[in-house]
Amino acid sequence: MRGAPGASGPILGGRPAPGGRPSRVMLQDFVTYRTGPADTARERARLWWAQALLAGALGAGTVGLTWLAVSLGGGAGAAGSVIAAALAPVALGSAPAAWLASRTRRRLLLAGSAAGAALALVTAVALGPDLRPGLIALFALGLGTARVAFDGAAADVLHHLVEPARRPAAAGDLTARFGRGQFTGLALALGAGLAAGPRGAVGVAAGLAAAAALVAAGHHRDLDIRVAAMPLLPAVRAGAREAWRHPVLGRTLAAGAVGVALGSAQAAMLIVWLRDGVGLRGALAPALLAGLLAIRLARPALVRLASGSHPRHVLAVAFALQAAGSLTAHRAGGAAGAAAAYALALGAGACLAALVDRVRQVAGPPDLAPAVGLAGGAA
């Protein structure tokens, strides 16, 4: 969480000690019964690291499972079904995830969702020759379900255990950690895939998910404390109404949803083209790794653009990049063209993600920031 050391708040907020130095927070100040102190920095770091590791598993797992489906003989339909199955729980599950988070111990939900993702990915690798493209979509569905359950628990932590004024920064930091983790997971998966094929990529994803489960399991028991605040599910509903009523926030979230849909279609077709046109294993990993590296170098400039320009201009740049990516993929004759197409598509995604985060922090109600994020993710 950003801000000066010692910003106040339960568990994840910190409290100033004499002399301005941060100290531990005594949770009896915020709940109706006595409990022990919690190390805020440790709990914050655990949540941030678990988020980053699971994000890496999600990115690596989606690419690995899509690659695996195509390598087993599935075409564009198989690739699209895997990506759609991974995204469907996120689109449909924000309300059930909020309901579950309010009735389940947060530590159990955080660790259990990551462990469930690891189990789905390990099973996909272990089935070997018995695996079929249709079955891979079910594993992708499990991966998406794990994501939305983890997101619900993390949003519940921020909504209840961070003071309202600090929630936008906390939600923004968690989102940034997700992006960095996803990039790292993709890079690791593509490197493993280059050496061991798509099952190697899925194996890397399983390892990252298992690591996320271990990190989350180490949370202090005080993370499960319930404080007097609006339950997360009504907050999500209120956040969705706020996004609907606020023109800039609602339009930005809708634009982000369109960008995700177009980017997913581009990814599916790019993987199929690489398989049919220039050889899947020989060209996929180097092309996508080159695209990842290019966008990682350019991302700071894109984020500055999204942070300092009018939303309409950022949206125009993002969709222009996406259109350029599609045209480049259509005319690409080898791995270099595929890398350029992937980099352009990722650049569009970076612009949209930075804009959505900026608008959410500026236009959304501070006390509902985690709930707005969960509702907006459903778009």
N, C-alpha and C positions, 0 to 999 in steps of 0.2 A: 504494500500500500504506500502511495506517495504521501509526502507531507513531512513536516518537521518531526524529529524524534519526540516521542512522548505525547502524540496526539491522543486524546482520550477516547475510550470506548471499551466495551466488553470484549474479552478474549482477543480479538484481532485488532483492537484499536490501540492499546498501550495507554499508560497514564503517567503524567510527569511526577517525578520524585523531587524532593528538595534539591535545589541547585539546577533544576531543569533536565536532569538525566532521566531516561525512561526506566520504569520499574515494572514489576509484575502486577497484574490486576487481581485484586481479591474479588472473586465472583460473588461473595455474599453481598457486595454493594449493589448487585444487579438482579439477584434472585431472592426468593422468599425463604430459603433455607441455607444452612451453612455448608460450604464446601471449601476445598483447598485452593491455593493459588495456581494459576496457569501461566506458563511461559508464553507470552503472546508471540514473540518472534519465532519460537520453535513451531507453534501451531500454524502460524501464517506460512512459514517456509514449507511445512509438510503439505499444506493444501496446495500451494503454488507448484511444488514439485510433482505431487500426484497428478495435478491437472496437466502439467507439461508431459509427463510420461504417458498418460492415457491419450493425450492428443497425438503423440508420436505413434502410439499403437493404432489409433483410428486412421491416421493418414497412411501409414505403412500397410495396415490391414486392408483398407479399401482398395489401394493400388494392387497389393499382392493378390487379393481374391479376384479382382477384375482380370488381372493378368492370367491367373490360374484358370478362370472360366474360359478365356479366349484360347489358351494353350490346349485345353481339352476338347476343342472343336466348336465351341460356341462362337457366334459372330457378334454383330452389333447388338442384337437382342439380348444375348447373354451378358455382355458387358453392361448394357443399360440396366438390366434387371438387378445386377449386383449393386450398382451405384444407387438405384432407386430404393432398393431394400435397405441400404445403409442410411439413407436420408429419411425414409418414411417415418420411423419412430420419432425423429427430431421434429418433423412437421406435425405429427398427430399426438405426441406424447407429453407436451409441456404441462397440461392440466393434470393428467394422471401422475406425472413425476412430482408435481407440487403436492398433490394429495398424499402420495406415498412418503415424501420427505417429511411431512408433518406427522406421520404416524409410525415412522421407523427410526431407530437409532441412527443418527447421522454417520457415525463411524462405521456401522455395519453396512449402510447403503453405499458409502464411498468405497470401502474395501471390497464389498461383495460385487458391485457393478464392474470394477476393474478385474476381479477374479473371474467373473462370468465372461468377460471379453476374452481373457486369456484362455479359458476353457474352450470357447467356440473356435478360436484360432488354432489351438493345439489339435483339436479334433479334426479340423480341416486338413491339417498336415498329416495326421496319423492315418486317415482313411486311405491315402495313397491311390492305388488304381481303382478303388471302389467309388471314388468321388465323381460326381456328375455336375455339369453346369447348374442344373436346377437346384441341387442341394447346396451349392456354394451361395446362392442367394439367401438361403435360410441362415447360414452362418453370418452373412452380412447383416441380416435383420437382427441377429443377436448382438452384433457389434454396435449397431445403431441404438438398440434398446439399452445396452450398457452405457452408452454415451448420455442418453437423455436422463437415465436414473442418476448418474454421477452429477450431471448438470443441475438436476433438481436438488440434490443434497447440498451441493456447493452454494447454490442460490439461497437455500434455507439458512446456511451458516451465515452468509453475508447479510441476509435480511434480518436475522434475529440477533446476531452477536456483534454487529458493527453499528455504531451510532449513525443515524440518518445522514448527517452531513458528510460522512466518510464513505458512504456506500457507492457513489458514482466512481470514485477513484479506485475502490476495491474491485468493483466489477470490471473496470477498464484494465486493471493490472492482471486480473485473472484471464481476461480475453487475450491480452498481449502474450501471456505465458502460453496460452493455447496455440497461438500462431507460431511462436518459436519452437514449441514442442513438435508441432505438426511438420514444420520444415525439417527438423532434425530426423524425425521418424521416416519421412519420405527419402531423405538422403541415405540413411542407413539401409532402408529396404531395397532401394535401387542398387546400392553397392552389393548387398547380399544376393540380390537377384542376378546381377551380372556374373557372380561366381557360382551360384547354385540354382538358378532358375526361380520361377515364381514361388515354389515352396520355401526357398530360402528367405524370400521377402516376407511371407506369411509367418515364418518362424521368428524373424526379428520382431514382428508386430506382437507375437505371443509373449516374447521375453519382455518387451516394454510394458505390456499390460500387466504381467505378473509383478514387475517391479513397482508399478503404480499401486497395485493391491498391497504390497508389503509396506510401502511408504504410508498409505492411508491407514493401514491397520495400527500404526504406531501413534495415532492421535490420542491425546489425553482424553480421559473419560468425560471431562467437563465440556467437550464439544457437543455432547448430547443434551446439555441443559436447555430447557425451554424457558424463555423469558416472556414477560407480558408484552406482546406485540401482535399486530394483525397476522393471522396465519398466512402461509405463503400462497395457498390457492386463491383466496380472495384478493391478495395483493397482485397475483398474476392477472386476474380478471380486471382489476383496476388499472394495471399497467397496459393491458390490451385496449381498454376503453380510452386511456390517455393517448396511446399511439393512434387510435382511430380518429380522435378528435383533433389532435395536433397536426396540422397539414404538413409541416416540414418533416416531423418525425415519422408519420405514417407513410409519406411518399418515399422517404429514404429507405425505410424498411422494405417497402414494396419493390423498389429498384434493386435492393440487395437480393431479394428473392428471385427476381428475374435474372440477375447476374449469376446466381448459384445454378439455376436451371440451365442457362446457356453454357456455363462452364462445365457442368456435369456431362452435357451432351457432347461438348468438344472433347472432353477427356475420353469418353467411351469410343468415339469415332477415331481419335488419334491412336489409341491402343490397337484397335482393329486394323487401321491402315498400316501401322508399323509391322503388325504380324503378316498381313497379306502382301504388303508392298516391298518391304526391305528386310524382313526377317525379325521376328519378335525379340528373341534373346540378344541377337547381335546388335540391334539398333535401339531398342526401347530404353534400356538403362543409361547408355551414354547420352542419348538425346534428352531424356528427362532430367538427368543430372546436370547437363549443360544449361537447360532452361532454369532449373532451380538456382544454380549459381548466378546466372545473369540477373534474375529477379532479386536475389538476396543482395547483390551489389547495388541495384537500382532502387530497392525498397525505401531507404531513407528519403530520397528525393520525392518518391511518390507519396509518402506519408506527409512530408512538408507541404506538397501540393494540396493534398486533401484537407490539411489542417488550416491552410491560409486562404483558400479560394472559396468562392460562392458554391453552394451545393450543386447548383445547375451545371456549373463549369466542370466540377469534379465528375458528375455523372456523364457528361458529354465525353470527357477524356476516357473514362472507364469503358464505356460502350464502344468508343472508337477503337480502343485497344483490343476489345473482344472481337470486333468485326475484323480488324487487321489480323488477329490470330486465326480466325476462320479462313480468311483468304490465303494466308500463308500456308496453312495446313492443306488447303485445296490444291495449291500449286507446288507444294514441297516435293522434291525429288529424292530426298535422302534424309539422313539423320540431322544434318545441319538445319534444313528447313523445318523439320519436326521440332528441334530444340527452339528455334525462333518462335514457332507457333505456340509452344507450351509456355515460353517466357512471356509472350504477349498476353496470353490468357491469365497467367498468374499475376501479371501487372495490373490487369483489370480487377482481379480479385483483391489485390492489395489496396487499390484506390477505394473500392467499395467498402472494404472492411474498416479502413481508417475513417471514412466518412460516416459510416453507421455508428462507430464508437464515439466520434466527436458529437454527432447530433444527439445521440442518446444521453451523453453527459450534459449537454447544454440545454436541450429541450425537455428532457424527461424529468419528472419530479425526483429530487434527490433521495427521498425516503423509499421510493419504489424502484430505484435503479436496478437491483438484481432481478426483481420481478419483470420489469420491462425487458431486460435482457433475455430472460427465459421465454417470455411471450414473443419477442421479436425473433428469437432463434427459430420459432415454429414457422415463421414465414419462409 
